[in-house]
């Protein structure tokens, strides 16, 4: 049997009704044998996600403050979901004891402690969902990342799977042949045995890793939206749904603003060309959006318009900069030495800009950067600008289309949006414009009308 991996996000596991819907989804296809679950998210009448409550509890514990209310709310949430589904009180209580055990653990390493506590939402939910399936007389088993061999790097809060992960997880295929595997998302275990979480939203990555490991024929990622849209529905009224796009297009869109799928989730399935299908848990009549290695030719060269704010730029002016060997390397090493990553680096003959996510800057960083650049590179001028938004036009069709850049620039100009910078990726499937953050929505609407109306 060829298997399908299904991942269900926080809103898809937030209520007893949503879990009943998942059980029906699993019945519709016998080969949906590997299920990845997040911790319960927001729902009607519930303001906080379980993960947010766990983060708050961990922070309070580290600060030696009372965290009992958070743990009480979390336990009540799980009882409210699984009690009405017929899972016994004893089983629920046994699973919920895990919260008390973890938060009472050692706190010498704040990162380890935080990840141990925060990951418990997914872990407990996976245990209880497996019990619910058993209650429905379905053959199901909870499998932990440690038991399966999901080994990750010891970078707490931003762990990465190790290179040989597929070999370690291959044994899951045999288990899937016999019953439904319920697996917690969002975290793995280091070689030293510590729990380490991926970055937020990392359950998407867990599903992708498992899909690669068991050679799945498809990775279904269920959420509360019908799929991917050509622009943010909160910005553009009624944008068209994208029926299919490529891995590369998805990566470009996820990089700036498209938060439907974790930006790292594409890589594992790309290696084996396993399709990802983004679907709505609560609207199965919609086939969703398919992400594949190659898509059919489309009348539209542009797949989507994405945007994101919160960027800043450091722009240097230096005459004959282009003659100085290693100038760009020395410039970027200044940011690297301060632990900062850059997003883009457009340049001219006598000037160069480094674009950063300004949220990673500490109050003292800007002055230190300027001083170091002056001392090491001796530019004639340095200009720092904050409040920049990046807007991207993405589509593999751009490879073969003449005049797209002119179209986009004209649309922005006609909308009264000033372009501060323009950068086209070397893959030629995206072009990115830097604009004032106050013009972000206006720019997205103008570009959508240009390419999709």
N, C-alpha and C positions, 0 to 999 in steps of 0.2 A: 504493500500500500504506500502511495505517495502522500505525505502529510502536509497539512496547512498549519502554520503557526498563527494564533490569534492573540493580539494584545488588546486589553481593555483599559482605557484610561480612567482617571479619577471620577469623572461624571458618569461613566458607564457602570461604576460599581458603588455609586453613592447611596442607593436605596434598595430596599427589598424588591421593589418592582423591577429595577434595572437588572438585578441578579437573576430574576425570573426570566427576563428577556434574554440574557446571556445563555441561560440553560436551553432556551428554545433555539437560539442561533447554533449552538453546538449540535443539537439534534438534526438540524437541516442538512448537515454534511458530516457523514461518518468519519471522514479523514481530518476533521478539526480535532487533532489529538494533543496539541501542545498549546496551553493557555497561559498567558502572562498577565498578571493583574497588578494594577497600581493600588495605592491606598485610597480609601473613599475620599472623594472630592466634595465640592459644594453641591447642595441640593436645596430644594424648596424648603424654607424654614430653617436651614442650616447655614450659618454664615461662614464658618471656618472649615478649611480642609484639614483632614487628620494630620497630614504632613506638617502643616503650619502650626498646629497645636503641639506636635512633637518637637519642632524646632524651638518653639517658645519654652516648652518644658525643659529642654536641654540647656538653653541659655540661662534659665532661672537656676537650674541645678548647679551649673558652673559658677554662678554668682552667689551661691549659697542662699537662694531665696526659695520660698514655698512654691512648689510646682504641683501641688495636690489637685487643684481645680482643673488643670489641663488634663491630667491623667484620668480624673473622674469623668470629664467630658468625653474623652476618647473611648473609655470603656462603655459609657452609656450609648455612644454612637454605634458601636459594634453589637451591643445587645439589642438595640433598636432595629438593626438591619437583619441579624441572623436569628434572633429569637422567634419572630413571626414566620420564619421560613422552616421552622421545625428542627433546627439544630439544637441539641439538648443544652440545658443550662450548664451542665458539668463540662461539656466539651468547650463551650464558649469561655467559661471561667478558666479552664486549664490553659487555653491559648492566650487569654488576657494577662495571665500571670507573667508573661514574658515582658510586658511593659515595666512591671515593678522590678524584675530582675535586672533588666538593662539599665534603668535609670539609677539603680543603686550601685552600679558598677564603678570601677576605678576611673578617676578623672585627671590623672597626671598628664595625659596627652589630650587636650581639648578636642582636637580634630577626630581622634579615634573615638572618644566618648560621644561626640555629636553624631557621627555616622552610625555608631552602634544603636543609639536611641532613635534617630530619624528613620533608619531602615526598617524599624520594627512595624511600621504601618503596613508596608507591603507584605512583610513576612507573615504577620498575623492574618491579614486578609487572605493570603494564599492558602494558609492552613484551614481557615474556616470555609472558604469557597470549595475546597476539596471535600470537606465534610458535608457541605450542602449537596454537592453532586452525588455523594454516596447515599445521602438521605433520599434522593430521587431514584435510587437503585441504578445509578450510573457507575461504571468502573472508573475510579479516579484515584490519583495519588498525589500528595504534596511532595515536591522535590525541592530541596534547598540548594542554593548556589554552592555551598560547601560540599554537599554530597555529590552534586553533578560535576563539579570541577570548574566552576566559573571563577577563574583566578584573575585578579586585576592588580594593577600597580598600586603601591601604597601612597597614592596622592589623594588624601581624604577630602571628600567634597567634589573631586574632579578626577576620579579614577579612570583608567583605561584598561581594556582587556589585553592580556598578554598575547604575544604573537602566536603561540601554539594552542590557543584556546579551543580551536575546532577539534583537535585530537582529544582533548580532555573531556569535551562535552559529547563526543560521538556516541557514547553509551546510552544517551537519551533515546536514540532511535529505536532501540530494542524495547524500552519501556513503553514508548508511544504505540508500538505494534499491539500491545496488550490492553492498554487503558489510557485514559486522558491524564496527561501530566499537567499539574497546576504549579506554576513557577512564579515566585515573587520578582517583580521588576525592580529597577533602580539601583541595585547593588550587587557586588561580588565579594569575594574573600581574598585577601592577600596571601602570599606564600607563607607569611608568618601567622596566618589564621585570623587576622583582624577583618572585621566588616568595613568595607570602603564603598561609599556611594558614588555613582556617576553624577554629573551636573544635573540640575533640576530638569525634570522631564525625561530622565534617563531610562524610564521603563521602555520607551521606544527603542533604545539601543539594546536593551536586554532581548526584546523580541527579535531584533535583527540578528543578533549573535546566535540565538537558538535556531533561527531559520537557516542560517549558514551551516551550523553544526549538524543538523539532521537532514540536510539537502531538501528542504521544503520546496514544494512546487509553487507556493505563494505565501507571502507574509501579509496577513490582514491586520490592519491597525484601526481598531474601532474607537471612535470618539463621539462627540455630540454635534458634529457638523457633517454635511453630505459629502464633503471632499475638499479639494483645493479650488479656490476661485481665482480669477485672473487679477483681482485686486482685493484689498481689505474691505469686506462688506460694511465695516464701521465708517469707512471713508467714502466709498463709492456705492451708490444705491443700486442694488440688484446686479452685481457683477456676474458675468457668465462663469459657469463651472467648467473647469478644465477636465476633459475626459481622460486625457493621457499626457504625460510629460516624461522626460528622460531623467535619469539619475543626476546628470550634470545640471539640468535646469532646476531640479529640486534643490540641489546644493546651493546654487546661486540665490534662489528665492529664500531659502532658510537662513542664509547668511545675513540678509537684510530684511527683517520684519515678518517673514512668513513663519508663524510659530505653530503650525499644525503638526509638524514632525520635527523631532530633535535633530539638529543639524549633523550629528555624528551617526545617525541611524542608517544612513544610506550606504556607508562604506562596506560593512560586512556582507550585505546581500549583493552588492555590485560585483564582488569577486566571483560569484557563481551565477550572476545574472538572474537572481530570484526576484520576481515582480513584487512590489509593495502595492497593496490596494488599501487606500484610505476610505473608510466607510462610516456611516452613521449608525450607531447601535440601535437607534429608535426609528430609523427609516430605511428598512431593508429593500424597499422598492427602488431606491436609488443605488445604482451599481458603484457609485463612488468615483474616485480618481485613481487611475493606474499609473504607477511609476515603473518604468522599464528602461532597458539599455538603449533601445531604438524605438521611436514611435513612427506611425504612418505620416507621410507628408500632409501638411495642413495648409489651408488657405491662409492661415494666420502665421506670420513669421515670428510674432511675439507671443510668448506663452503667458507672461504675467508682468505686473508692475508691483514692485515691492519698495518699502521705505522704512527708515528707522532714524530716530534722532539721537541726540546726546553725544555728538562727535566734536572734536576740536582739531585745529591745524596749527602746526609750527612751520612757517614759511621763511626760508633763508634766501637772501640775495647776496651773491658774490660774483664779481667779475672774473671771467675765465675759470669758473668752477669746473667746467668740463675738462680742463687741462690737468686738474689735480688727480693723480692716480689714487684710488681708494677713498675718494671723498665720501661717496654714499655709504660705503662700508663703515667708515669711521663715524658718520652721522648716526646710522642705525645702531651702532654698538653703544652709543651713549644711552639710548632708550633701553637696549637690552640689559646693560649693566645696572639699570635702575629697576629691572624686573617688569618693564612695560612692553606690551606688544603693539604693533602698528597695523593699520588696516590697509592703507594705500600710500603710495609714494610717487605722485605725479611730478614731473620735472620739466624745466626748460633749459636753455643753454646757460643761463646765469642765475637760475633759481630752482629751488626744490621745496616741496611741501611734504610733511609727514602727517598723516591723518591718524588720530587715535580715538579710541573710545574714552571719553573724558571721565567716565565713572570709575576708571581704574586709578585716577590721579589722586594723590594725597595733597593737602594744602601746600606743603613745602615743595612739591615736585616741580611746579612750573618755574619757580625761580632757580632751582638747581639745574634744570634742563637748559635754561637760557644762559646761565653763567658758564656751564660746562661747554656749551656750543661756542660761546664767545672765546673761551680760553683755548679750546682744541682746534677749532676750524676758522676762527677769525673772519666771520662774514661781515659784509658792510651793514646788513640790517637783518633783524629777526622780527617777524610779526606773528603774534599769537591770536587766534580767533576761536571763540567758543560758540556754542549754540548752532552747530552745523547739522543739517539733516542730509542723509544720503538717500537718493532715489534711484532705483535700478530698473532698467528695461531688459527683460530676459527672454531669450528664445534661441533655440538652435538654428532657426531659420535666418537669423541675422548673418550667418556665415555666407549666405548666397544672395542677400538683399542689398541693393544699392540705395543709398540715400536715407537709411533709417536714422542715422545720427542727425541729419539735417531736419528730418521730420520731427524728431524729439525736441531738438533745440528750438525749432519754430513754434511748436506747441507751447513750450515753456515761456518763450518770449511773448507770444500772444496772450498768455495768461498773466503777464506781468511778473514773472518769476526770474530773478537774476541768477545766472549760473556762476558759482564761485570756482568750481573745478569740474573737470570731466575726465573720466578714466575708463578706457575700454579694456576688458580683460584680454589676455593673450589668446584665450580660447575663442574669442570673438563671439561668444554667445551672451554676453552681457555688456551693457554700458551703464556707468554709474555717474550721477551728477551730484555734486555737492552744492547745496542751496541753504539759505537761511531757514532755521527750524520753523519760523513762523509761517513759511510758505509751503510746508510739507504737504498738507492736505490739498491745497490748491494745485500743487505740481502733480500729485497722483491723479487727481480728477482730470486735469488737462491731458496727461499722457494716456489715460484710459480712453478718453473720448477720441483721441487721435488714432489709436491702434485697435480699438474694439467696437467702435460705433459705425 
